[in-house]
Amino acid sequence: MSLRRALFVIRDIKVLQRTLIHRRFQSSRKSSNQYMLTTKLCTISSFTAMGIWGLTKKRGDNEAIITTKEVLIAKADALYEQEQYQEIHDLLINYKDSGDIEIIWRLCRAMYKLSKIVSEVDGKKLIFEAYDLILEALEIKEDNWAAHKWASILLNSKTLYEGVKAQIKESYNIKKHMLRAMELNPKEPTLMYMLGIEGIEGIKKNLESIF
């Protein structure tokens, strides 16, 4: 009887081992597939053929959902670190009418940076277009600190093209956007620095030099 029980125990242990090995293999394959998907998406040069939310990975056990939007933002941020502003513009411009504020403020940031390295005529066009885009985005979602930060920066740049009267007229709005950004994200270092400068003239003067 004892021998029979021992044989059953050995059988159960083997079944358990096979089950654990199978589960580990499945988990490893899922992780590998997720990595390959992310890598493949990050190397795509254009997302035009996809809907911005068109690619969604089904949720598995303890698996996060990967969307095209997340990959798009990650690629834009990586390009920004490399100062590849034209590439960001080309990547995101197709989504300027998406209504997604996270996409739009990153596009506007790239447009601002591009305005510094193109001709004055093209730079002015980029600033005016970016400012209009950021205002439209804020009408959809007002409580985004980064959008308010770049609204302040873009408005300040816009007034430099428009002259002294515009600079005086828009001084309040420049500061208003910066204060709102600080309210939404009080620990953001550049905002803390900007608002530490005494007076609106100090803020306006240093916006261009910092960003």
Secondary structure as GFF3:
##gff-version 3
##sequence-region A 1 211
A	DSSP	alpha_helix	2	42	.	.	.	ID=ss1
A	DSSP	alpha_helix	68	81	.	.	.	ID=ss2
A	DSSP	alpha_helix	85	92	.	.	.	ID=ss3
A	DSSP	three_ten_helix	93	95	.	.	.	ID=ss4
A	DSSP	alpha_helix	101	115	.	.	.	ID=ss5
A	DSSP	alpha_helix	120	140	.	.	.	ID=ss6
A	DSSP	alpha_helix	145	162	.	.	.	ID=ss7
A	DSSP	alpha_helix	164	169	.	.	.	ID=ss8
A	DSSP	alpha_helix	171	184	.	.	.	ID=ss9
A	DSSP	alpha_helix	189	196	.	.	.	ID=ss10
A	DSSP	alpha_helix	200	210	.	.	.	ID=ss11
###
